[in-house]
Amino acid sequence: MIGTGAREHSLAWKLAQSSSCGSLYVAPGNAGTQLELNMVTLPSLNPLDHKAIISFCKEKSIDLVVVGPEQPLVEGLVDSLDSAGISAFGPTAAAARLEGSKAFMKDLCKKYNIDTAGYGVFTDANKAKAFIKEHGAPIVVKASGLAAGKGVIVAFSLEEAYEAVEDMLLKNAFGSAGAEVVIEEFLKGEEASFFAFIDGETVIPLAGAQDHKAVGEGDVGPNTGGMGSYSPAPVLTPAMEAAVIRDIIYPTARGMATEGCPFRGVLFAGLMIDGGTVKLLEHNVRFGDPECQSLMVRLETDLLDGLGQMLKGSHGGVGGSGRNLQFDWSTEASLTVVLAADGYPGAYQKGSVIEGLENVQGAKVFHAGTALRESDGKVVSTGGRVLSVTATGNDVLEAQKKAYRGVDAISFPDGFCRRDIGWRAIDRMS
C-alpha cells in the first residue's frame, strides 16, 4: 500500500481483513499503520522513488501494489511497476491526467458532452483577467495542476479573481501546478462525490459520499483537503446516482479509451447538484480523503478479492469475463471527523504529542499526519490533517454522536476540528 495519509490507513485496514492477504506493507505509512498488528510500515520508502519501490517489491515477491495518493499516480508509478512486471492497481500517468491537469479534464468533458461548468484555460495573466472581466463574479480560478486540494479560489469579486490569477501565474504561489489556470463559471448547489472502479470501458459503481472542504463551521473560511465526510450522501438519491453513472462516469470511461489512454483504477467524480440537475466539478483518480475513511467502514465486500478480479479482467461487463463484480455496502451511515493541527490550512506546528487514542470506543481512528517519536514511542503530529475519527450508526446523527465521542476521548491540545460535520444530512432528517 503506497501512501502516508488516513486514506491509505483505511485502505490498508480494509485490505488486511481479507482472508487472502498475507504480508501487508505500507510505505511510507504513519504511526497508525505502525500500531496496526497485521501490517508493516516502511517509513524510509519514498512513494516517488520508483526504483526503490520496484526493488523492494521484487525482494519481497509482492503480488499487488495499491497506490493511494495522486502524486505518485500522476508521476507514473503504475507505469514503472507494470514495466517491471509487478501488478499495480491505479491509472497510468496518461490516464491520471484527469486529475493532474484540470485543463485536460475540462477539454475531455467538452469533447464527449459531459455536463460541466463553462471554462477557459490560460497561461497569460492579461488574457485570463480579460476573460474574468467578460464573465463577471462570482467566478472560480483553479490551478490546473496538483495543488494538494488548495489550488481552487472561489472569487466573489473581480479583484479577488484578478489576485488569484496573479498569485498563480505571476507570483508562483502554487509552483508548477499554477503555471496554467482554469477559470470556471461559478455553480450553485450542493457538492457530493461518487466513486467507481473503472477498467477501460467497464464501470463498477461503488458509493457516494459528501465532504466538508471549508475549514470553519458552517462551511466558511479557506478550503482544506477536507475536514470531515459522511456516507451515503442523502442528496445523491438512487435516481441521481443512476444519472451520474450514465451521464458522467460512463462517458468519461469511454472518452478516455477513445483517446488512447484507457482508465484503470478508482474514478472520483466531484459533483454539483442543484435541484434535479447534476454537473461535474472535477475528476480525481483515487479515493477521496476523508471520503475513503467513511466508505471503508461501510464496505462489506472483500476489497483485496475485488481488486484482484479487476486486475485479472474477471469482473464481467464490457471487456471482461466471468461473474459480474459487485461491491456491497452496509445500510448503516458513516461519518468521519478530521482532527487538524492549529493553523491548518496555513502554517502549523509539528511534533505535538497526541494522547488518549486507546480510550476511543465505538469509533475507528485512522492516522494521517502522525509518527511515533523515537525517544519514547509517543504519537506526535507531523502534518496539517492529523487524525480521522470514523464511526457508523443507524443514521448520520447516530454516527456523528459516536464519532465526536471518539474525538473527545483524544487529547490533542494543539489541534482542532469542526463540530458540525454532517449538518446537511442531519438537517434533512428534521
C-alpha positions as CSV (number, residue, x, y, z in Angstrom):
1,M,0.0,0.0,0.0
2,I,1.6,3.2,-1.2
3,G,0.8,6.4,0.8
4,T,1.0,8.2,4.1
5,G,-2.5,9.5,4.9
6,A,-5.7,8.4,6.6
7,R,-7.0,7.3,3.2
8,E,-4.1,4.8,2.9
9,H,-4.5,3.7,6.6
10,S,-8.2,3.0,5.9
11,L,-7.5,1.1,2.7
12,A,-4.7,-0.9,4.3
13,W,-7.0,-1.7,7.3
14,K,-9.6,-3.0,4.8
15,L,-7.1,-5.0,2.7
16,A,-5.8,-6.6,5.9
17,Q,-9.2,-8.0,6.6
18,S,-9.1,-10.2,3.5
19,S,-8.5,-13.9,4.1
20,S,-6.2,-13.9,1.0
21,C,-4.0,-11.1,2.5
22,G,-0.6,-12.5,3.5
23,S,2.0,-9.9,4.3
24,L,0.9,-6.3,4.0
25,Y,3.4,-3.4,3.8
26,V,2.6,0.3,3.9
27,A,5.0,2.8,2.5
28,P,5.7,5.2,4.0
29,G,2.7,4.9,6.3
30,N,2.3,6.7,9.7
31,A,2.0,6.0,13.4
32,G,-1.4,4.4,12.9
33,T,-0.2,1.8,10.4
34,Q,2.8,1.1,12.6
35,L,0.4,0.4,15.5
36,E,-1.8,-2.0,13.5
37,L,-0.7,-5.5,14.3
38,N,-1.3,-7.0,10.9
39,M,0.7,-4.6,8.7
40,V,4.3,-3.5,8.4
41,T,5.2,0.2,7.9
42,L,8.2,1.3,5.8
43,P,8.8,5.0,6.6
44,S,12.0,5.0,4.7
45,L,10.4,4.0,1.4
46,N,9.6,7.1,-0.7
47,P,6.5,6.9,-2.9
48,L,8.2,8.9,-5.6
49,D,11.3,6.6,-5.7
50,H,10.2,4.2,-8.3
51,K,13.5,2.2,-8.4
52,A,13.4,1.6,-4.6
53,I,9.8,0.5,-4.7
54,I,10.4,-1.9,-7.5
55,S,13.5,-3.3,-5.8
56,F,11.5,-3.8,-2.5
57,C,8.6,-5.5,-4.4
58,K,11.0,-7.9,-6.1
59,E,12.8,-8.7,-2.9
60,K,9.6,-9.5,-1.0
61,S,7.8,-11.1,-4.0
62,I,4.9,-8.6,-3.7
63,D,1.8,-9.8,-5.6
64,L,0.0,-6.4,-5.7
65,V,0.7,-2.8,-5.2
66,V,-2.2,-0.4,-4.4
67,V,-1.3,3.3,-5.0
68,G,-3.3,5.6,-2.8
69,P,-2.3,9.3,-3.4
70,E,-2.5,11.3,-6.7
71,Q,1.1,12.5,-6.9
72,P,2.7,9.0,-7.5
73,L,0.0,8.2,-10.0
74,V,0.5,11.4,-12.0
75,E,4.2,10.8,-11.9
76,G,3.8,7.3,-13.4
77,L,4.5,4.9,-10.6
78,V,2.0,2.4,-12.1
79,D,3.7,2.6,-15.4
80,S,7.1,1.8,-13.8
81,L,5.6,-1.1,-11.8
82,D,3.9,-2.5,-14.9
83,S,7.1,-2.3,-16.9
84,A,8.8,-4.2,-14.1
85,G,6.2,-7.0,-14.2
86,I,4.6,-6.0,-10.9
87,S,0.8,-5.9,-10.6
88,A,-0.4,-2.4,-9.6
89,F,-3.8,-1.0,-9.1
90,G,-4.2,2.5,-10.3
91,P,-4.2,4.5,-13.5
92,T,-1.2,5.1,-15.8
93,A,0.3,8.6,-15.9
94,A,-1.6,9.2,-19.2
95,A,-4.9,8.3,-17.6
96,A,-4.0,10.2,-14.3
97,R,-4.0,13.5,-16.3
98,L,-7.7,13.5,-15.4
99,E,-6.6,14.9,-12.1
100,G,-3.1,16.0,-12.9
101,S,-4.4,18.5,-15.5
102,K,-7.7,20.2,-14.9
103,A,-7.4,21.6,-18.4
104,F,-7.2,18.1,-19.8
105,M,-10.2,17.0,-17.8
106,K,-12.3,20.0,-19.0
107,D,-11.3,19.5,-22.6
108,L,-12.3,15.9,-22.4
109,C,-15.7,16.9,-20.9
110,K,-16.3,19.3,-23.7
111,K,-15.3,16.8,-26.4
112,Y,-17.5,14.0,-25.0
113,N,-20.5,16.1,-23.9
114,I,-20.1,15.6,-20.2
115,D,-22.0,18.4,-18.4
116,T,-19.6,20.7,-16.5
117,A,-19.1,24.4,-15.8
118,G,-18.2,26.7,-18.6
119,Y,-14.5,27.5,-18.6
120,G,-11.4,28.9,-20.2
121,V,-7.7,27.8,-19.9
122,F,-4.9,30.4,-19.7
123,T,-1.2,30.8,-19.2
124,D,-1.3,34.5,-19.9
125,A,-2.4,36.7,-16.9
126,N,-3.8,39.5,-19.1
127,K,-5.9,37.1,-21.2
128,A,-7.2,35.4,-18.0
129,K,-8.2,38.8,-16.5
130,A,-10.0,39.8,-19.7
131,F,-12.0,36.5,-19.5
132,I,-12.8,37.2,-15.9
133,K,-13.9,40.8,-16.7
134,E,-16.1,39.5,-19.6
135,H,-17.9,36.9,-17.4
136,G,-18.0,38.7,-14.0
137,A,-18.1,37.4,-10.5
138,P,-18.6,35.1,-8.7
139,I,-16.1,33.0,-10.7
140,V,-13.7,30.2,-9.9
141,V,-10.0,30.2,-10.5
142,K,-8.1,26.9,-10.4
143,A,-4.5,25.9,-10.7
144,S,-4.6,23.3,-13.5
145,G,-2.0,21.0,-11.8
146,L,-1.9,19.2,-8.4
147,A,-2.1,21.6,-5.5
148,A,-2.9,19.4,-2.6
149,G,-6.6,20.4,-2.6
150,K,-5.8,24.1,-2.1
151,G,-5.5,25.4,-5.7
152,V,-9.1,26.4,-6.0
153,I,-10.2,30.0,-5.4
154,V,-13.9,30.9,-5.4
155,A,-13.8,34.6,-6.1
156,F,-16.8,36.7,-5.2
157,S,-15.4,39.9,-6.7
158,L,-13.3,40.8,-9.8
159,E,-10.5,41.9,-7.6
160,E,-10.3,38.6,-5.8
161,A,-10.3,36.8,-9.1
162,Y,-7.5,39.0,-10.5
163,E,-5.5,38.5,-7.4
164,A,-5.9,34.7,-7.7
165,V,-4.7,34.8,-11.3
166,E,-1.7,37.0,-10.3
167,D,-0.8,34.6,-7.4
168,M,-0.9,31.6,-9.7
169,L,0.6,32.9,-13.0
170,L,2.9,35.7,-11.8
171,K,3.8,35.0,-8.2
172,N,4.2,31.2,-8.5
173,A,2.0,30.7,-5.4
174,F,1.3,27.1,-6.4
175,G,4.5,26.3,-8.2
176,S,4.3,24.5,-11.5
177,A,0.7,23.5,-10.6
178,G,-0.4,27.1,-11.2
179,A,1.6,27.7,-14.4
180,E,-1.7,27.1,-16.2
181,V,-5.1,28.1,-14.8
182,V,-8.6,27.1,-15.5
183,I,-11.2,29.7,-14.9
184,E,-14.7,28.4,-14.5
185,E,-18.3,29.5,-14.2
186,F,-19.5,29.5,-10.6
187,L,-22.0,26.8,-10.0
188,K,-24.6,26.9,-7.3
189,G,-25.9,23.9,-5.4
190,E,-24.7,21.2,-3.1
191,E,-21.5,19.2,-3.6
192,A,-21.2,15.5,-3.3
193,S,-18.8,12.8,-4.6
194,F,-19.4,9.5,-6.3
195,F,-16.8,6.7,-6.8
196,A,-16.5,3.9,-9.3
197,F,-13.9,1.3,-10.3
198,I,-13.1,1.6,-14.0
199,D,-11.4,-0.9,-16.2
200,G,-11.3,0.5,-19.7
201,E,-15.0,0.8,-20.7
202,T,-16.1,-1.4,-17.8
203,V,-17.7,0.6,-14.9
204,I,-18.3,-1.0,-11.5
205,P,-20.2,1.6,-9.3
206,L,-19.2,2.0,-5.7
207,A,-20.9,4.5,-3.4
208,G,-21.4,8.2,-2.8
209,A,-20.2,10.5,0.0
210,Q,-20.1,14.1,0.9
211,D,-17.2,16.0,2.5
212,H,-16.7,19.4,4.2
213,K,-13.9,21.3,2.4
214,A,-14.0,24.6,4.3
215,V,-12.0,24.9,7.5
216,G,-14.7,26.6,9.5
217,E,-18.1,25.6,10.9
218,G,-21.0,26.5,8.6
219,D,-18.6,25.9,5.6
220,V,-16.8,29.2,5.9
221,G,-13.1,30.0,5.6
222,P,-10.5,28.7,3.2
223,N,-10.7,25.4,1.5
224,T,-8.7,22.5,3.0
225,G,-8.1,18.9,1.9
226,G,-11.3,18.1,3.8
227,M,-12.4,18.5,7.4
228,G,-14.9,15.6,7.5
229,S,-17.2,13.4,5.5
230,Y,-20.2,11.1,5.6
231,S,-21.6,8.3,3.5
232,P,-24.1,7.8,2.0
233,A,-24.9,11.4,0.9
234,P,-28.7,11.9,1.0
235,V,-28.5,14.4,-1.8
236,L,-27.4,11.6,-4.0
237,T,-30.7,9.8,-4.4
238,P,-30.8,6.5,-6.3
239,A,-32.1,8.3,-9.4
240,M,-29.3,10.9,-9.1
241,E,-26.7,8.1,-8.8
242,A,-28.1,6.4,-11.9
243,A,-27.8,9.7,-13.8
244,V,-24.2,10.3,-12.6
245,I,-23.2,6.8,-13.8
246,R,-25.0,7.2,-17.1
247,D,-24.1,10.8,-18.0
248,I,-20.7,11.3,-16.3
249,I,-18.9,8.1,-15.3
250,Y,-19.6,6.0,-18.5
251,P,-18.9,8.9,-20.9
252,T,-15.6,9.6,-19.1
253,A,-14.5,5.9,-19.3
254,R,-15.5,5.7,-23.0
255,G,-13.8,9.0,-23.8
256,M,-10.5,8.0,-22.1
257,A,-10.5,4.7,-24.0
258,T,-11.2,6.5,-27.3
259,E,-8.4,9.0,-26.6
260,G,-5.9,6.0,-26.3
261,C,-5.4,6.3,-22.5
262,P,-7.9,3.8,-21.0
263,F,-8.5,4.3,-17.3
264,R,-8.0,1.5,-14.8
265,G,-8.4,2.4,-11.1
266,V,-10.7,4.5,-8.9
267,L,-12.5,7.3,-10.5
268,F,-13.8,10.0,-8.2
269,A,-16.5,12.3,-9.6
270,G,-16.9,15.6,-7.7
271,L,-20.4,16.8,-8.3
272,M,-22.5,19.9,-8.0
273,I,-26.2,19.1,-7.5
274,D,-28.9,21.8,-7.9
275,G,-32.4,20.5,-7.7
276,G,-32.7,17.7,-10.2
277,T,-29.6,18.6,-12.2
278,V,-26.0,17.5,-11.7
279,K,-22.8,18.8,-13.2
280,L,-19.2,17.6,-12.9
281,L,-16.9,19.8,-10.9
282,E,-13.8,17.7,-11.1
283,H,-12.4,14.2,-11.5
284,N,-9.9,12.7,-9.2
285,V,-8.1,9.4,-10.0
286,R,-8.1,7.9,-6.5
287,F,-10.3,7.7,-3.4
288,G,-11.0,11.0,-1.7
289,D,-9.7,11.8,1.7
290,P,-11.6,11.9,4.1
291,E,-14.4,10.2,2.0
292,C,-12.4,7.0,1.7
293,Q,-12.4,6.5,5.5
294,S,-16.2,6.9,5.5
295,L,-16.5,4.4,2.7
296,M,-14.2,1.7,4.0
297,V,-16.1,1.3,7.3
298,R,-19.3,0.6,5.2
299,L,-17.7,-1.7,2.6
300,E,-18.8,-5.3,3.2
301,T,-17.1,-6.9,0.1
302,D,-13.6,-8.3,0.3
303,L,-11.6,-5.4,-1.1
304,L,-8.5,-7.4,-2.0
305,D,-10.5,-10.0,-3.8
306,G,-12.3,-7.3,-5.7
307,L,-9.1,-5.6,-6.8
308,G,-7.7,-9.0,-7.8
309,Q,-10.7,-9.6,-10.1
310,M,-10.3,-6.1,-11.6
311,L,-6.7,-6.7,-12.5
312,K,-7.4,-10.2,-13.9
313,G,-10.3,-8.8,-16.0
314,S,-12.7,-11.3,-14.4
315,H,-15.2,-8.8,-13.3
316,G,-17.8,-9.2,-16.0
317,G,-19.2,-6.5,-18.2
318,V,-17.7,-5.0,-21.3
319,G,-14.2,-6.2,-21.9
320,G,-14.4,-8.8,-19.0
321,S,-15.5,-12.3,-18.5
322,G,-16.8,-14.3,-15.5
323,R,-19.2,-13.3,-12.9
324,N,-20.2,-9.7,-12.5
325,L,-18.2,-8.0,-9.7
326,Q,-20.4,-6.0,-7.3
327,F,-19.4,-4.2,-4.1
328,D,-21.8,-4.4,-1.2
329,W,-22.3,-1.8,1.4
330,S,-23.7,-1.7,4.9
331,T,-27.0,0.0,5.2
332,E,-25.6,2.0,8.1
333,A,-24.4,5.6,7.7
334,S,-20.8,6.5,8.5
335,L,-19.2,9.8,9.5
336,T,-15.6,11.0,9.7
337,V,-14.3,13.9,11.7
338,V,-10.8,15.2,10.9
339,L,-8.6,16.5,13.7
340,A,-6.2,19.0,12.3
341,A,-3.2,21.0,13.6
342,D,-3.9,24.5,14.8
343,G,-3.3,26.9,11.9
344,Y,-4.2,24.5,9.1
345,P,-4.6,25.0,6.2
346,G,-1.9,27.7,6.8
347,A,1.2,27.3,8.9
348,Y,1.0,24.8,11.7
349,Q,3.2,23.3,14.4
350,K,4.6,19.8,14.2
351,G,5.7,17.4,17.0
352,S,2.7,17.9,19.3
353,V,2.0,14.9,21.5
354,I,-1.3,13.1,21.0
355,E,-2.7,11.0,23.9
356,G,-5.8,9.1,24.7
357,L,-6.1,7.1,21.5
358,E,-6.5,3.9,23.5
359,N,-9.6,5.5,25.1
360,V,-11.6,5.7,21.8
361,Q,-14.5,3.3,21.8
362,G,-17.2,2.9,19.2
363,A,-15.1,4.6,16.5
364,K,-12.1,3.8,14.4
365,V,-9.1,6.3,14.4
366,F,-7.3,6.5,11.0
367,H,-4.0,8.3,11.2
368,A,-2.7,10.8,8.7
369,G,0.0,13.3,9.8
370,T,1.4,11.2,12.7
371,A,4.6,9.5,13.6
372,L,5.9,7.5,16.6
373,R,8.6,9.5,18.5
374,E,11.8,7.5,18.7
375,S,12.7,8.7,22.2
376,D,9.6,7.4,23.9
377,G,7.2,5.8,21.4
378,K,4.6,8.6,21.8
379,V,2.3,9.5,18.9
380,V,3.2,13.0,17.6
381,S,1.7,15.2,14.9
382,T,3.6,15.6,11.6
383,G,1.1,17.2,9.2
384,G,-1.8,19.5,8.9
385,R,-4.6,16.9,8.9
386,V,-3.6,14.6,11.7
387,L,-6.3,12.1,12.5
388,S,-9.7,10.9,11.1
389,V,-12.2,9.6,13.7
390,T,-14.8,7.5,11.9
391,A,-17.9,5.9,13.2
392,T,-21.1,4.2,11.9
393,G,-24.7,4.3,13.1
394,N,-28.2,3.6,12.0
395,D,-28.3,7.2,10.6
396,V,-25.9,10.1,10.2
397,L,-26.9,11.6,13.6
398,E,-26.0,8.4,15.5
399,A,-22.7,8.1,13.5
400,Q,-22.0,11.8,14.3
401,K,-22.5,11.3,18.1
402,K,-20.2,8.3,18.2
403,A,-17.5,10.0,16.1
404,Y,-17.5,13.1,18.4
405,R,-17.4,10.9,21.5
406,G,-14.2,9.4,19.9
407,V,-12.8,12.8,19.2
408,D,-13.4,13.9,22.8
409,A,-11.5,10.9,24.2
410,I,-8.4,12.1,22.4
411,S,-6.0,14.7,24.0
412,F,-4.5,16.9,21.2
413,P,-4.2,20.4,22.7
414,D,-2.6,21.8,19.6
415,G,-5.4,20.5,17.3
416,F,-8.9,21.4,16.4
417,C,-11.9,20.0,14.5
418,R,-15.2,21.2,13.1
419,R,-18.1,20.4,15.3
420,D,-20.8,20.4,12.6
421,I,-19.7,17.5,10.3
422,G,-22.8,16.0,8.7
423,W,-25.0,19.1,9.2
424,R,-26.7,18.9,5.8
425,A,-27.7,15.3,6.2
426,I,-29.0,15.9,9.7
427,D,-31.0,19.0,8.6
428,R,-32.7,16.7,6.1
429,M,-33.8,14.5,8.9
430,S,-35.8,17.2,10.7
